[in-house]
Amino acid sequence: MFQFTHHWRRKRYALYAAPYDVLAIPYTAARRRAAEVAAVSSHHRVLVIGAGTGLDLEWLPPAATVHVVDVSRTMLRRAGKRAERLGAATFATVMDAGSLGYPDSVFDRVILHLVLTVVPNPEDVIAESCRVVRPDGLVSIMDKFIPDATRPTACRVAANAVISFVLSDITLRLQPLAAGAGLRVRMRERYLWGHCDVVLLEPV
Ligand SMILES: C[S@@+](CC[C@H](N)C(=O)[O-])C[C@H]1O[C@@H](n2cnc3c(N)ncnc32)[C@H](O)[C@@H]1O
């Protein structure tokens, strides 16, 4: 069962790649806002983790140095085509977000959009983001979290067993994740009627 789940987690995005851009349309306003507050400039070095089809590239200055990583080769191919169309200087690598092949403190911005809720190890992924971002850098998150002051109900935990298998985890809280990685919340806004958080984190 573990083998199957592991395989499915890695392979499902090859299936989602074709319709992905249409499915992600509801997140456009949140994505635009995330780019605005992250304020990426042309001289920045940026890492987009779990880049998918590269929708975030649309909102980054084409002259910025952007590294995109993803476990799905199919997704990365699409991100590469988008970068080419945008004339963006992009380096694409198949890589696991929980074990990044970069030295410490090398990126001005790390973008983690709709990723923490789809990986089995969000604690590792956010810790890796903190490791590779510069001390004066920022981590941009766009995702679905439950309020920090609540605990997921038993009903939600049960539903999550199914929903997280095909879509994403619906039991994650941002604050414990960020604090555990040594990051603090600089800004947090809610979009999509409270179903999507736009967050900017900074190293403590
Ligand atoms: C919901 S999509 C989000 C794509 C993009 N970040 C966006 O905002 O549109 C999740 C992406 O994370 C990738 N992913 C899932 N698990 C991963 C992992 N362990 N390491 C790197 N990428 C991963 C998937 O292949 C997929 O492209």
The ligand as a MOL file (V3000), in Angstrom:
LIG
                    3D

  0  0  0     0  0            999 V3000
M  V30 BEGIN CTAB
M  V30 COUNTS 27 29 0 0 0
M  V30 BEGIN ATOM
M  V30 1 C -0.8860 21.8410 -7.0150 0
M  V30 2 S 0.5560 21.8360 -8.0080 0 CHG=1
M  V30 3 C 1.1240 23.5090 -7.8060 0
M  V30 4 C 1.9180 23.9740 -8.9830 0
M  V30 5 C 2.3970 25.4310 -8.9140 0
M  V30 6 N 3.2470 25.6690 -7.7610 0
M  V30 7 C 1.2460 26.3830 -8.8990 0
M  V30 8 O 1.1480 27.2080 -7.9800 0
M  V30 9 O 0.4460 26.3410 -9.8360 0 CHG=-1
M  V30 10 C 1.7070 20.9490 -7.0150 0
M  V30 11 C 3.0340 20.7250 -7.7110 0
M  V30 12 O 3.9510 20.1990 -6.7490 0
M  V30 13 C 4.6910 19.1590 -7.3600 0
M  V30 14 N 5.1740 18.2820 -6.2970 0
M  V30 15 C 4.4780 17.3840 -5.5680 0
M  V30 16 N 5.2660 16.7520 -4.6790 0
M  V30 17 C 6.5170 17.2950 -4.8490 0
M  V30 18 C 7.7740 17.0620 -4.2180 0
M  V30 19 N 7.9260 16.1810 -3.2310 0
M  V30 20 N 8.8340 17.7700 -4.6520 0
M  V30 21 C 8.7080 18.6810 -5.6710 0
M  V30 22 N 7.5390 18.9310 -6.2880 0
M  V30 23 C 6.4510 18.2680 -5.8830 0
M  V30 24 C 3.7120 18.5000 -8.3040 0
M  V30 25 O 4.3680 17.7380 -9.2930 0
M  V30 26 C 2.9640 19.7180 -8.8400 0
M  V30 27 O 3.5770 20.2320 -9.9810 0
M  V30 END ATOM
M  V30 BEGIN BOND
M  V30 1 1 1 2
M  V30 2 1 2 3
M  V30 3 1 2 10
M  V30 4 1 3 4
M  V30 5 1 4 5
M  V30 6 1 5 6
M  V30 7 1 5 7
M  V30 8 2 7 8
M  V30 9 1 7 9
M  V30 10 1 10 11
M  V30 11 1 11 12
M  V30 12 1 11 26
M  V30 13 1 12 13
M  V30 14 1 13 14
M  V30 15 1 13 24
M  V30 16 1 14 15
M  V30 17 1 14 23
M  V30 18 2 15 16
M  V30 19 1 16 17
M  V30 20 1 17 18
M  V30 21 2 17 23
M  V30 22 1 18 19
M  V30 23 2 18 20
M  V30 24 1 20 21
M  V30 25 2 21 22
M  V30 26 1 22 23
M  V30 27 1 24 25
M  V30 28 1 24 26
M  V30 29 1 26 27
M  V30 END BOND
M  V30 END CTAB
M  END
